């Protein structure tokens, strides 16, 4: 019994490092999305629609996870993940240096897009094998609780980080020195990259068998696509990402332009987000561990649907109130949805197949999210070109998109109830 206890605790420190790693990666991700990205694109003279499309590169990057099968065939993945992570995070740092290059505008924009897209491609190339590596250190019966703790640490650190960086950017922008804020942002990402790399170095890796070379890439993916239960679970995530990317990719510019939010207010919103999401994640995690992640998602998706309905009434006259309410509801929903995205795969796929299933899921997921944003872009352009008026009424594009997301969220809940909840776990 003593031997078993000691064996069980072998990865305790590594699990702690996983929590640290997730937090540091989250800090970096905060600086390349939403209002932060909008500040950069505005300085470079990019339109709202193009900014939204760039924001959705987060989703499109998932599609490149399919390439991971050529780089990872089981066995040790640690060194390759560390090297590729360093490259991707230095590319994120690089987008903040683009404004300083004395280059023609088109070349600047092209370089900016290349760095951003390249960083997301690499980040998502390593996502599935990294997730499989790190989640393998966690007891299957405690995945809900562990994920909640990991997210709580990231969110608490994230709102403090957001508050600090938001104040810095607001300060230098008010002085007309936005480029100084960009320098500080680049240095910050570099420092976080160093710390993030160390956290991975100090994390142990469980031994995993090499996939025989006789098993082709086609055979691996064919096995996933032929599993009807797995594909039903994957399509739940696909429907959800379409629901969110139709709207959220356009919120970054909406906050800084039409709604006129300062970076300080946006940072305060991260406090609200964390204050709601952290307790919600523990409540929803308990439901997931006792019932199932699919059962828990019924509650989370319902909260998200209400959030989008609230956002459909969001406009400059009531922006701060409605955005706060929307953001709080969305935070509560994501407290369950975010953890379930991965844990559903672990529920319905065996250990030897999880990495492949994650790659397929994230590939379809990413492409669907990006196409969702592209599909919404003509509608946004049309409404904005008409002075944000529909049938003579002052209605903003993001209000219309939010109502569309509400309808789609209801459809996702129906699919979950009628299809996924009837499946049997692995």
C-alpha positions in Angstrom: 0.0 0.0 0.0 2.8 2.4 0.9 4.5 1.6 -2.5 1.2 2.4 -4.3 0.9 5.7 -2.5 4.4 6.7 -3.4 3.9 5.7 -7.0 0.6 7.7 -7.1 2.5 10.9 -5.9 5.3 10.6 -8.5 3.8 13.3 -10.7 2.6 15.7 -8.0 5.2 18.3 -8.7 4.7 17.9 -12.4 1.0 18.5 -12.0 1.8 21.7 -10.1 4.1 22.7 -13.0 1.2 22.0 -15.4 -0.9 24.6 -13.5 2.0 27.1 -13.7 2.5 26.4 -17.4 -1.2 26.9 -18.2 -1.2 30.2 -16.4 1.9 31.6 -18.2 0.5 30.4 -21.6 -2.8 32.1 -20.7 -1.0 35.4 -20.0 0.6 35.4 -23.4 -2.6 34.5 -25.1 -4.3 37.5 -23.5 -1.9 39.8 -25.3 -2.6 38.6 -28.8 -6.4 38.7 -28.8 -9.3 41.0 -28.3 -8.6 44.6 -27.3 -4.8 44.2 -27.3 -4.9 42.9 -30.9 -7.3 45.7 -31.8 -4.8 48.3 -30.5 -2.2 46.9 -32.8 -4.4 46.6 -35.9 -5.8 50.1 -35.4 -2.3 51.5 -35.3 -1.5 49.6 -38.5 -4.8 50.9 -40.1 -6.6 47.6 -40.4 -10.4 47.5 -40.7 -12.8 46.0 -38.1 -13.6 43.1 -40.4 -10.0 42.2 -41.0 -9.3 42.5 -37.3 -12.1 40.0 -36.6 -10.7 37.7 -39.2 -7.3 37.9 -37.6 -8.8 37.3 -34.2 -10.4 34.1 -35.6 -6.9 32.9 -36.6 -7.0 31.5 -33.0 -9.6 29.1 -34.4 -8.1 28.6 -37.9 -4.8 27.7 -36.3 -6.6 24.6 -34.8 -6.9 23.2 -38.3 -3.2 22.7 -38.5 -3.2 20.2 -35.7 -3.7 17.6 -38.4 0.0 18.1 -39.2 0.9 16.9 -35.8 0.6 13.3 -36.9 3.8 13.8 -39.0 5.8 15.2 -36.0 4.4 13.1 -33.2 4.0 9.3 -33.3 4.0 8.5 -29.6 7.1 8.1 -27.5 8.7 11.2 -26.0 7.2 14.5 -27.1 8.6 16.8 -24.5 11.7 18.2 -26.3 9.8 18.9 -29.6 7.0 20.6 -27.7 9.4 22.9 -25.8 11.3 23.9 -28.9 8.2 24.6 -31.0 6.6 26.5 -28.1 9.5 28.9 -27.8 9.3 29.6 -31.5 5.6 30.3 -31.5 5.8 32.6 -28.5 8.7 34.6 -29.9 6.5 35.1 -33.0 3.8 36.4 -30.8 6.4 38.8 -29.4 7.3 39.8 -32.9 3.9 41.2 -33.8 4.5 44.0 -31.3 7.7 44.9 -33.1 6.1 45.3 -36.5 5.1 49.0 -36.0 8.8 49.9 -35.6 9.9 48.6 -39.0 10.4 51.3 -41.7 8.5 49.3 -44.3 5.7 50.1 -46.8 2.3 49.7 -45.3 1.4 46.6 -47.3 4.6 44.9 -46.3 4.0 45.7 -42.6 0.6 44.3 -42.7 1.8 41.2 -44.5 4.6 40.7 -41.9 2.1 41.2 -39.1 -0.3 38.6 -40.5 2.5 36.1 -41.2 3.8 36.3 -37.7 0.4 36.0 -36.1 -0.7 33.2 -38.3 2.6 31.4 -38.0 2.5 31.6 -34.2 -1.0 30.1 -34.1 -0.1 27.3 -36.5 2.8 26.2 -34.4 0.8 26.6 -31.1 -1.9 24.4 -32.4 0.5 21.9 -34.0 1.7 21.0 -30.5 -1.7 21.4 -28.7 -3.0 17.8 -28.9 0.2 15.9 -28.0 0.9 18.5 -25.2 -2.6 18.1 -23.8 -2.3 14.3 -24.0 1.1 14.5 -22.2 0.0 16.8 -19.4 -3.5 15.4 -18.8 -2.0 11.9 -18.6 -0.5 13.1 -15.3 -4.0 13.6 -13.8 -6.2 10.8 -12.3 -9.2 10.2 -14.6 -11.6 10.5 -11.6 -10.3 13.9 -10.7 -10.1 15.6 -14.1 -13.0 17.9 -13.4 -11.6 19.1 -10.1 -8.0 19.5 -11.4 -9.2 21.4 -14.5 -11.2 23.8 -12.2 -8.1 24.4 -10.0 -5.9 25.0 -13.1 -8.3 27.4 -14.6 -8.8 29.2 -11.3 -5.1 29.9 -11.0 -4.9 31.1 -14.6 -7.9 33.4 -14.2 -6.8 35.0 -10.9 -3.4 35.6 -12.4 -5.0 36.7 -15.6 -7.1 39.5 -14.2 -4.1 40.9 -12.2 -2.0 40.7 -15.4 -4.8 42.3 -17.5 -5.2 45.1 -14.9 -1.5 45.9 -15.0 -1.1 45.7 -18.8 -4.3 47.6 -19.4 -3.1 50.4 -17.1 0.2 50.5 -18.9 -1.3 50.7 -22.4 -3.9 53.4 -21.3 -1.1 55.5 -19.7 1.2 55.6 -22.7 -1.7 55.9 -25.2 -3.0 59.0 -23.3 0.5 60.5 -23.6 0.5 59.8 -27.3 3.3 57.2 -26.9 1.5 54.0 -27.9 4.7 52.6 -29.4 6.2 52.6 -25.9 3.4 50.4 -24.8 4.1 48.1 -27.7 7.8 47.8 -26.6 6.7 47.0 -23.0 4.3 44.4 -24.4 7.0 42.7 -26.4 9.4 42.6 -23.5 6.7 41.2 -21.3 5.9 38.3 -23.7 9.7 37.5 -23.9 9.9 37.3 -20.1 6.8 35.1 -20.0 8.3 32.8 -22.7 11.4 32.2 -20.5 9.3 31.3 -17.5 6.9 29.1 -19.6 9.8 27.2 -21.0 11.2 26.5 -17.6 7.8 25.2 -16.4 7.8 22.6 -19.2 11.4 21.6 -18.6 10.6 20.8 -15.0 7.5 18.7 -15.9 7.9 15.0 -16.1 6.7 12.9 -19.0 5.0 9.5 -18.8 6.4 6.9 -21.1 4.1 6.4 -24.2 4.6 3.6 -26.8 5.7 4.5 -30.3 2.9 4.1 -32.9 4.2 1.4 -35.3 5.3 2.9 -38.7 3.2 0.2 -40.3 0.1 2.1 -39.0 -0.3 4.9 -41.6 -1.6 8.4 -41.0 -4.6 7.6 -43.1 -5.4 4.5 -41.0 -5.1 6.6 -37.8 -7.6 9.2 -39.0 -9.8 6.6 -40.7 -10.2 4.9 -37.3 -11.4 8.2 -35.8 -13.8 9.1 -38.5 -15.3 5.6 -38.5 -16.1 5.9 -34.8 -19.7 7.2 -34.9 -19.8 8.0 -31.1 -16.5 10.0 -31.3 -17.7 12.0 -34.3 -20.9 12.9 -32.6 -18.9 14.3 -29.7 -16.6 16.1 -32.0 -19.5 17.7 -33.9 -20.9 19.1 -30.6 -17.7 21.2 -30.3 -17.9 22.1 -33.9 -21.5 23.5 -33.6 -20.4 25.4 -30.5 -17.4 27.1 -32.1 -19.6 28.2 -35.0 -22.0 29.7 -32.4 -19.3 31.7 -30.7 -17.1 32.8 -33.6 -20.1 34.3 -35.4 -20.1 36.9 -32.7 -17.1 37.1 -30.3 -14.4 37.7 -33.0 -16.1 41.1 -33.6 -16.3 42.1 -30.0 -12.7 43.4 -29.8 -13.2 46.4 -32.1 -16.8 46.8 -30.7 -15.4 47.4 -27.2 -12.7 49.9 -28.2 -14.7 51.8 -30.9 -18.5 51.9 -30.7 -18.7 51.1 -27.0 -15.7 53.3 -26.2 -14.3 51.2 -23.5 -10.9 52.1 -22.1 -8.2 49.4 -21.6 -8.6 50.0 -17.8 -12.3 49.1 -18.0 -11.6 46.1 -20.1 -9.0 45.0 -17.5 -11.7 45.5 -14.7 -13.9 43.2 -16.8 -11.3 40.5 -16.4 -11.8 40.8 -12.6 -15.6 40.3 -13.1 -14.9 37.4 -15.5 -12.6 35.7 -13.0 -14.8 36.4 -10.0 -17.7 34.6 -11.7 -15.9 31.9 -13.7 -13.8 30.5 -10.8 -16.7 29.5 -8.5 -18.8 28.5 -11.5 -16.0 26.2 -12.7 -15.9 24.4 -9.3 -19.6 23.9 -9.2 -19.8 22.6 -12.8 -16.7 20.4 -12.2 -18.4 18.8 -9.3 -21.4 18.0 -11.5 -19.1 16.6 -14.2 -17.2 14.4 -11.8 -20.4 13.1 -10.3 -22.5 12.7 -13.5 -20.6 13.4 -16.7 -19.1 16.2 -18.7 -21.9 15.9 -21.2 -24.5 16.2 -18.5 -22.8 19.3 -17.1 -22.6 21.0 -20.5 -26.4 21.2 -20.6 -26.2 23.8 -17.8 -23.2 25.6 -19.3 -24.7 25.9 -22.8 -27.9 27.2 -21.3 -26.1 30.0 -19.5 -24.2 30.9 -22.7 -27.5 31.2 -24.6 -28.8 33.7 -22.1 -25.4 35.6 -22.3 -25.8 36.0 -26.1 -29.4 37.1 -25.7 -28.3 39.8 -23.3 -25.5 40.9 -25.8 -28.1 41.4 -28.5 -29.3 44.4 -26.5 -25.8 45.8 -26.0 -25.2 49.3 -27.5 -23.3 52.5 -26.6 -26.1 53.9 -24.4 -26.1 50.9 -22.1 -22.7 49.3 -23.1 -21.0 49.1 -19.7 -24.1 47.5 -18.0 -25.1 45.1 -20.7 -21.5 44.1 -21.5 -20.8 43.4 -17.8 -23.9 41.2 -17.5 -23.1 39.4 -20.8 -19.5 38.9 -19.8 -20.4 37.5 -16.3 -22.9 35.1 -17.8 -20.4 34.0 -20.5 -17.7 33.5 -17.8 -20.0 31.2 -15.8 -20.7 29.2 -19.0 -17.1 28.9 -20.0 -16.3 27.6 -16.5 -17.8 24.4 -17.7 -17.5 24.5 -21.5 -13.7 25.1 -21.6 -12.9 22.0 -19.4 -15.5 19.8 -21.2 -13.9 20.5 -24.6 -11.0 18.3 -23.6 -12.5 16.0 -21.0 -15.4 14.9 -23.3 -12.7 13.4 -25.6 -11.1 11.6 -22.6 -14.6 10.2 -21.7 -15.3 8.7 -25.1 -11.8 7.8 -26.4 -9.3 5.3 -24.9 -5.8 6.5 -23.8 -4.1 5.2 -26.9 -6.4 7.2 -29.2 -6.9 10.4 -27.4 -4.1 12.4 -29.2 -5.4 11.4 -32.6 -9.0 12.2 -31.6 -7.9 15.6 -30.2 -6.1 16.4 -33.5 -9.1 15.6 -35.6 -11.5 17.4 -33.3 -9.4 20.6 -33.1 -8.8 20.5 -36.9 -12.5 20.5 -37.7 -13.2 22.8 -34.8 -10.7 25.4 -36.0 -11.8 25.4 -39.6 -15.5 25.7 -38.6 -14.8 28.6 -36.3 -12.8 30.5 -38.9 -15.5 29.9 -41.6 -18.1 31.1 -39.1 -16.4 34.4 -38.8 -15.9 34.7 -42.5 -19.6 34.0 -43.0 -20.6 36.8 -40.6 -18.2 39.3 -42.1 -20.3 40.4 -45.1 -23.3 41.0 -42.8 -21.1 43.2 -40.5 -19.8 45.1 -43.5 -23.3 45.6 -44.9 -24.7 46.9 -41.6 -21.8 49.2 -40.9 -21.9 50.5 -44.5 -25.5 51.5 -43.8 -24.6 53.5 -40.7 -25.5 50.7 -38.4 -29.2 51.0 -39.3 -31.7 48.2 -40.1 -35.2 49.1 -41.3 -34.5 52.6 -40.1 -33.6 51.6 -36.6 -30.2 52.1 -35.0 -28.9 48.5 -34.6 -25.3 47.6 -34.4 -23.8 44.6 -36.3 -22.7 43.0 -33.1 -26.3 43.1 -31.7 -27.5 41.2 -34.8 -24.7 38.7 -34.5 -25.3 38.1 -30.8 -29.0 37.2 -31.5 -27.8 34.8 -34.2 -25.5 33.2 -31.6 -28.4 32.9 -29.2 -30.4 30.9 -31.8 -27.4 28.7 -32.6 -26.8 28.1 -28.8 -30.3 26.8 -28.4 -29.7 24.5 -31.4 -26.5 23.2 -29.7 -28.4 22.4 -26.5 -31.0 20.4 -28.5 -28.2 18.4 -30.2 -26.5 17.7 -26.9 -29.8 16.5 -25.4 -31.0 14.4 -28.3 -27.6 13.0 -29.5 -24.6 13.2 -27.1 -26.3 12.5 -23.8 -27.6 9.2 -25.2 -24.0 8.0 -25.9 -22.2 5.6 -23.6 -18.8 6.6 -22.2 -15.6 4.6 -23.0 
